[in-house]
């Protein structure tokens, strides 16, 4: 091995000093260059997956794109239909219900954190009823209780309650779903 070799090992990027280390102010791009950069960043981010307009604004802000240029680019993408918060919110609701089994409250919290407007959140989550939440909670509890069949009753109860509560279900739904799952387990045995 050559000991006089300098630089990063193969596969590692060379580290350049940050703007704080050099003491220089960052280079300001022209508005045309910022617009082109914003367009490229937005297209790249949307190619990776749907995102809310608010999330995309934050990404452009981190990339040091001027707020006016970022806002204009996002508005243009909304007009063209590349950014659609309603479609994004509907996708989040469907995927979180089907794949994660989240309750309405947890889905609302996630959409609010991602910056989706409250009216859109209410609109897309209005289709989730208490009955559908209860059915989903029973289904989740039935799947989970099978793995806990060899545990004591109190341990099973505590773990199922915690599991469903972390999914965002209300205490009344949790208690009813756990009770139903226990009945199903006892009837199967």
KEMIKE-418749 format. One line per 3 residues: number of its first residue (from 1); for each residue x, y, z of N, C-alpha, C. Coordinates in steps of 0.2 Angstrom, whole numbers, padded with zeros to 4 digits, always signed. Layout:
residues N
NUM> X Y Z X Y Z X Y Z ~ ... $
This chain:
residues 189
1> +0004 -0006 +0000 +0000 +0000 +0000 +0004 +0006 +0000 ~ +0003 +0011 -0004 +0006 +0017 -0005 +0005 +0022 +0001 ~ +0009 +0023 +0005 +0008 +0028 +0011 +0008 +0035 +0009 $
4> +0011 +0037 +0004 +0011 +0044 +0002 +0005 +0046 -0002 ~ +0000 +0042 -0003 -0006 +0043 -0006 -0010 +0048 -0002 ~ -0013 +0053 -0005 -0017 +0058 -0001 -0024 +0058 -0004 $
7> -0029 +0060 +0000 -0036 +0061 -0003 -0040 +0056 +0000 ~ -0046 +0056 -0001 -0051 +0051 +0001 -0050 +0044 -0002 ~ -0052 +0039 +0002 -0052 +0032 -0001 -0057 +0032 -0007 $
10> -0056 +0027 -0011 -0060 +0026 -0016 -0067 +0025 -0014 ~ -0072 +0028 -0018 -0079 +0028 -0017 -0081 +0034 -0012 ~ -0077 +0038 -0009 -0079 +0043 -0005 -0078 +0050 -0009 $
13> -0082 +0054 -0008 -0082 +0061 -0011 -0077 +0065 -0008 ~ -0073 +0069 -0012 -0068 +0074 -0009 -0072 +0079 -0005 ~ -0070 +0081 +0001 -0073 +0086 +0005 -0070 +0093 +0003 $
16> -0075 +0097 +0001 -0073 +0104 +0000 -0075 +0108 +0006 ~ -0071 +0113 +0008 -0072 +0118 +0013 -0079 +0121 +0012 ~ -0083 +0121 +0018 -0090 +0125 +0017 -0089 +0132 +0017 $
19> -0094 +0136 +0016 -0094 +0143 +0016 -0091 +0146 +0023 ~ -0093 +0142 +0028 -0091 +0145 +0035 -0084 +0144 +0036 ~ -0081 +0139 +0033 -0074 +0138 +0034 -0069 +0143 +0030 $
22> -0072 +0145 +0024 -0068 +0149 +0020 -0069 +0156 +0022 ~ -0074 +0158 +0025 -0076 +0165 +0027 -0079 +0169 +0022 ~ -0080 +0166 +0016 -0083 +0169 +0010 -0090 +0169 +0010 $
25> -0094 +0174 +0008 -0101 +0173 +0007 -0103 +0169 +0001 ~ -0108 +0165 +0001 -0110 +0161 -0004 -0111 +0165 -0011 ~ -0109 +0162 -0016 -0110 +0165 -0023 -0117 +0166 -0024 $
28> -0120 +0172 -0026 -0127 +0173 -0028 -0128 +0172 -0035 ~ -0132 +0167 -0036 -0134 +0166 -0043 -0139 +0171 -0046 ~ -0138 +0172 -0053 -0143 +0177 -0056 -0150 +0174 -0056 $
31> -0155 +0178 -0056 -0162 +0176 -0056 -0163 +0170 -0061 ~ -0160 +0171 -0067 -0162 +0166 -0072 -0159 +0159 -0070 ~ -0153 +0159 -0067 -0150 +0153 -0065 -0153 +0150 -0059 $
34> -0156 +0154 -0055 -0160 +0152 -0049 -0166 +0149 -0051 ~ -0169 +0152 -0056 -0176 +0149 -0059 -0174 +0142 -0062 ~ -0169 +0142 -0066 -0167 +0135 -0069 -0166 +0130 -0064 $
37> -0162 +0132 -0058 -0160 +0128 -0053 -0167 +0126 -0049 ~ -0171 +0130 -0048 -0177 +0129 -0045 -0181 +0124 -0049 ~ -0182 +0125 -0055 -0185 +0120 -0060 -0182 +0113 -0059 $
40> -0176 +0113 -0060 -0172 +0106 -0059 -0174 +0103 -0053 ~ -0173 +0107 -0047 -0174 +0104 -0040 -0181 +0101 -0040 ~ -0186 +0105 -0042 -0193 +0103 -0042 -0194 +0097 -0046 $
43> -0192 +0097 -0052 -0193 +0091 -0056 -0190 +0084 -0053 ~ -0184 +0085 -0050 -0180 +0080 -0047 -0184 +0077 -0041 ~ -0186 +0082 -0037 -0190 +0080 -0031 -0197 +0076 -0033 $
46> -0200 +0079 -0038 -0207 +0076 -0040 -0206 +0069 -0043 ~ -0200 +0068 -0046 -0198 +0062 -0049 -0197 +0057 -0044 ~ -0195 +0059 -0038 -0193 +0054 -0033 -0200 +0052 -0029 $
49> -0205 +0056 -0030 -0211 +0055 -0026 -0215 +0061 -0025 ~ -0222 +0060 -0025 -0226 +0066 -0024 -0225 +0070 -0017 ~ -0225 +0076 -0017 -0224 +0080 -0011 -0229 +0086 -0011 $
52> -0230 +0089 -0005 -0234 +0094 -0005 -0231 +0101 -0007 ~ -0234 +0106 -0009 -0231 +0112 -0011 -0227 +0115 -0005 ~ -0230 +0114 +0001 -0226 +0117 +0007 -0219 +0113 +0008 $
55> -0219 +0107 +0007 -0213 +0103 +0007 -0208 +0105 +0002 ~ -0210 +0106 -0004 -0206 +0109 -0010 -0203 +0116 -0008 ~ -0207 +0120 -0005 -0205 +0127 -0004 -0199 +0126 +0001 $
58> -0200 +0122 +0006 -0194 +0121 +0011 -0188 +0118 +0008 ~ -0189 +0114 +0003 -0183 +0111 +0000 -0180 +0117 -0004 ~ -0183 +0121 -0008 -0180 +0126 -0012 -0177 +0131 -0007 $
61> -0180 +0132 -0001 -0177 +0137 +0003 -0170 +0134 +0006 ~ -0170 +0128 +0007 -0164 +0125 +0009 -0158 +0125 +0004 ~ -0161 +0125 -0003 -0156 +0126 -0008 -0154 +0133 -0010 $
64> -0156 +0138 -0006 -0155 +0145 -0006 -0158 +0148 -0012 ~ -0164 +0146 -0014 -0167 +0149 -0020 -0171 +0155 -0017 ~ -0171 +0161 -0020 -0175 +0166 -0017 -0182 +0165 -0016 $
67> -0186 +0167 -0011 -0192 +0166 -0010 -0197 +0168 -0016 ~ -0196 +0173 -0019 -0200 +0175 -0024 -0200 +0171 -0030 ~ -0194 +0169 -0032 -0193 +0164 -0037 -0196 +0157 -0036 $
70> -0195 +0155 -0029 -0197 +0148 -0027 -0205 +0148 -0028 ~ -0208 +0154 -0025 -0215 +0154 -0025 -0218 +0154 -0032 ~ -0215 +0158 -0037 -0217 +0158 -0044 -0216 +0151 -0047 $
73> -0211 +0148 -0046 -0210 +0141 -0049 -0215 +0136 -0047 ~ -0216 +0137 -0040 -0221 +0132 -0037 -0228 +0134 -0040 ~ -0230 +0140 -0041 -0236 +0142 -0044 -0237 +0139 -0051 $
76> -0231 +0140 -0055 -0231 +0138 -0061 -0232 +0130 -0062 ~ -0229 +0126 -0057 -0230 +0119 -0057 -0237 +0117 -0055 ~ -0240 +0121 -0051 -0247 +0120 -0049 -0252 +0121 -0054 $
79> -0251 +0126 -0058 -0255 +0128 -0064 -0255 +0122 -0069 ~ -0249 +0120 -0070 -0248 +0114 -0075 -0250 +0108 -0073 ~ -0251 +0107 -0066 -0254 +0101 -0063 -0248 +0096 -0061 $
82> -0242 +0098 -0060 -0237 +0094 -0058 -0237 +0094 -0050 ~ -0239 +0099 -0047 -0240 +0099 -0040 -0248 +0099 -0038 ~ -0250 +0095 -0035 -0257 +0094 -0033 -0258 +0092 -0026 $
85> -0259 +0097 -0021 -0260 +0095 -0014 -0266 +0090 -0013 ~ -0271 +0091 -0016 -0277 +0087 -0015 -0275 +0079 -0017 ~ -0273 +0078 -0023 -0271 +0072 -0025 -0265 +0069 -0021 $
88> -0261 +0073 -0018 -0256 +0071 -0014 -0259 +0068 -0007 ~ -0263 +0072 -0005 -0266 +0071 +0002 -0271 +0064 +0001 ~ -0274 +0063 -0004 -0278 +0057 -0005 -0273 +0051 -0006 $
91> -0268 +0052 -0009 -0263 +0046 -0009 -0260 +0045 -0002 ~ -0259 +0050 +0002 -0256 +0048 +0008 -0262 +0045 +0012 ~ -0268 +0047 +0012 -0273 +0044 +0016 -0274 +0037 +0014 $
94> -0274 +0035 +0007 -0275 +0028 +0005 -0269 +0024 +0007 ~ -0263 +0026 +0006 -0257 +0022 +0008 -0257 +0021 +0015 ~ -0258 +0026 +0019 -0257 +0025 +0027 -0263 +0021 +0030 $
97> -0268 +0021 +0027 -0274 +0017 +0029 -0272 +0009 +0027 ~ -0271 +0008 +0021 -0270 +0001 +0018 -0263 -0002 +0021 ~ -0258 +0002 +0021 -0251 -0001 +0022 -0249 -0001 +0030 $
100> -0251 +0005 +0033 -0249 +0006 +0040 -0255 +0005 +0045 ~ -0261 +0005 +0042 -0266 +0004 +0047 -0268 +0010 +0051 ~ -0266 +0016 +0049 -0266 +0022 +0053 -0273 +0024 +0054 $
103> -0275 +0027 +0060 -0282 +0030 +0061 -0282 +0037 +0058 ~ -0288 +0040 +0058 -0289 +0046 +0055 -0285 +0052 +0058 ~ -0285 +0052 +0065 -0281 +0057 +0068 -0274 +0057 +0067 $
106> -0271 +0051 +0066 -0263 +0050 +0064 -0262 +0053 +0057 ~ -0267 +0051 +0052 -0266 +0053 +0046 -0267 +0061 +0045 ~ -0271 +0064 +0049 -0272 +0071 +0049 -0266 +0074 +0052 $
109> -0263 +0072 +0057 -0257 +0074 +0060 -0251 +0074 +0055 ~ -0251 +0069 +0051 -0245 +0068 +0046 -0246 +0073 +0041 ~ -0252 +0074 +0038 -0253 +0079 +0033 -0252 +0086 +0035 $
112> -0254 +0088 +0041 -0253 +0094 +0044 -0245 +0095 +0045 ~ -0242 +0090 +0047 -0234 +0091 +0047 -0231 +0092 +0041 ~ -0234 +0090 +0035 -0231 +0090 +0029 -0234 +0097 +0025 $
115> -0238 +0101 +0029 -0240 +0107 +0027 -0246 +0108 +0022 ~ -0250 +0102 +0022 -0256 +0102 +0018 -0261 +0107 +0021 ~ -0265 +0111 +0018 -0270 +0115 +0020 -0275 +0111 +0024 $
118> -0277 +0115 +0030 -0282 +0111 +0034 -0289 +0110 +0030 ~ -0291 +0114 +0026 -0297 +0112 +0022 -0296 +0106 +0018 ~ -0290 +0105 +0015 -0289 +0099 +0011 -0288 +0093 +0015 $
121> -0285 +0094 +0021 -0285 +0088 +0026 -0292 +0086 +0028 ~ -0296 +0091 +0029 -0303 +0089 +0031 -0307 +0086 +0026 ~ -0306 +0088 +0020 -0309 +0086 +0014 -0307 +0078 +0012 $
124> -0301 +0077 +0013 -0299 +0070 +0011 -0300 +0065 +0016 ~ -0300 +0067 +0023 -0301 +0063 +0028 -0308 +0062 +0030 ~ -0312 +0066 +0027 -0320 +0066 +0029 -0323 +0059 +0027 $
127> -0320 +0055 +0022 -0322 +0049 +0020 -0321 +0043 +0025 ~ -0316 +0044 +0030 -0315 +0039 +0035 -0320 +0040 +0040 ~ -0324 +0035 +0041 -0329 +0035 +0046 -0327 +0031 +0053 $
130> -0331 +0032 +0058 -0329 +0028 +0064 -0330 +0021 +0063 ~ -0335 +0019 +0059 -0336 +0011 +0057 -0330 +0009 +0054 ~ -0327 +0012 +0049 -0321 +0010 +0045 -0315 +0009 +0049 $
133> -0314 +0014 +0054 -0309 +0014 +0059 -0309 +0008 +0063 ~ -0315 +0007 +0066 -0317 +0001 +0070 -0315 -0005 +0067 ~ -0317 -0006 +0060 -0316 -0012 +0056 -0308 -0013 +0056 $
136> -0305 -0008 +0054 -0297 -0008 +0053 -0294 -0010 +0060 ~ -0296 -0007 +0065 -0293 -0008 +0072 -0294 -0016 +0074 ~ -0300 -0019 +0072 -0301 -0026 +0073 -0297 -0030 +0069 $
139> -0296 -0028 +0063 -0292 -0032 +0058 -0285 -0032 +0061 ~ -0282 -0026 +0063 -0275 -0025 +0065 -0274 -0029 +0072 ~ -0279 -0029 +0076 -0279 -0033 +0083 -0279 -0040 +0081 $
142> -0283 -0042 +0077 -0284 -0050 +0075 -0277 -0052 +0073 ~ -0274 -0048 +0068 -0267 -0050 +0065 -0262 -0051 +0071 ~ -0262 -0046 +0075 -0257 -0045 +0080 -0258 -0050 +0086 $
145> -0264 -0051 +0088 -0265 -0056 +0094 -0263 -0063 +0092 ~ -0263 -0065 +0086 -0261 -0072 +0084 -0254 -0073 +0087 ~ -0249 -0068 +0086 -0242 -0068 +0087 -0241 -0068 +0095 $
148> -0247 -0066 +0099 -0246 -0065 +0106 -0250 -0070 +0110 ~ -0252 -0075 +0106 -0256 -0080 +0109 -0253 -0084 +0115 ~ -0247 -0084 +0115 -0243 -0088 +0121 -0242 -0083 +0127 $
151> -0244 -0077 +0126 -0242 -0072 +0132 -0248 -0072 +0137 ~ -0247 -0070 +0143 -0252 -0069 +0148 -0257 -0064 +0145 ~ -0263 -0065 +0148 -0269 -0060 +0146 -0267 -0053 +0147 $
154> -0265 -0051 +0153 -0263 -0044 +0154 -0258 -0041 +0150 ~ -0253 -0045 +0148 -0247 -0043 +0144 -0250 -0042 +0137 ~ -0254 -0047 +0135 -0257 -0046 +0128 -0262 -0040 +0128 $
157> -0266 -0039 +0133 -0270 -0033 +0133 -0266 -0026 +0133 ~ -0261 -0026 +0137 -0256 -0020 +0137 -0253 -0019 +0130 ~ -0250 -0024 +0127 -0247 -0023 +0121 -0252 -0021 +0115 $
160> -0257 -0025 +0115 -0262 -0023 +0110 -0265 -0016 +0111 ~ -0266 -0014 +0117 -0268 -0007 +0118 -0263 -0002 +0116 ~ -0257 -0003 +0117 -0252 +0002 +0115 -0251 +0002 +0108 $
163> -0251 -0004 +0105 -0250 -0005 +0097 -0256 -0001 +0094 ~ -0262 -0002 +0096 -0267 +0002 +0092 -0267 +0009 +0094 ~ -0265 +0011 +0100 -0265 +0018 +0102 -0260 +0022 +0098 $
166> -0254 +0019 +0097 -0249 +0022 +0093 -0251 +0022 +0085 ~ -0256 +0019 +0083 -0258 +0019 +0076 -0263 +0025 +0076 ~ -0265 +0028 +0082 -0269 +0034 +0082 -0277 +0033 +0084 $
169> -0278 +0027 +0085 -0285 +0025 +0087 -0287 +0028 +0094 ~ -0294 +0030 +0094 -0296 +0032 +0101 -0297 +0026 +0106 ~ -0297 +0028 +0112 -0297 +0023 +0117 -0303 +0019 +0117 $
172> -0309 +0022 +0115 -0315 +0017 +0114 -0314 +0012 +0109 ~ -0312 +0014 +0103 -0311 +0010 +0098 -0305 +0004 +0100 ~ -0300 +0006 +0103 -0295 +0002 +0105 -0298 -0003 +0110 $
175> -0301 -0001 +0115 -0304 -0006 +0120 -0309 -0011 +0116 ~ -0313 -0009 +0112 -0318 -0013 +0108 -0314 -0018 +0104 ~ -0309 -0015 +0100 -0306 -0020 +0095 -0302 -0025 +0099 $
178> -0299 -0023 +0105 -0295 -0028 +0109 -0300 -0033 +0111 ~ -0305 -0031 +0114 -0310 -0036 +0117 -0313 -0041 +0111 ~ -0314 -0038 +0105 -0316 -0042 +0100 -0311 -0047 +0098 $
181> -0304 -0045 +0097 -0299 -0049 +0096 -0298 -0055 +0101 ~ -0299 -0053 +0107 -0298 -0058 +0112 -0304 -0064 +0111 ~ -0310 -0061 +0110 -0315 -0066 +0109 -0314 -0071 +0103 $
184> -0311 -0068 +0097 -0309 -0071 +0091 -0304 -0077 +0093 ~ -0299 -0075 +0097 -0294 -0079 +0099 -0296 -0085 +0103 ~ -0301 -0083 +0108 -0304 -0089 +0112 -0308 -0093 +0108 $
187> -0312 -0091 +0103 -0316 -0095 +0099 -0312 -0099 +0094 ~ -0306 -0097 +0092 -0302 -0101 +0088 -0298 -0107 +0092 ~ -0297 -0106 +0098 -0294 -0110 +0102 -0298 -0116 +0105 $
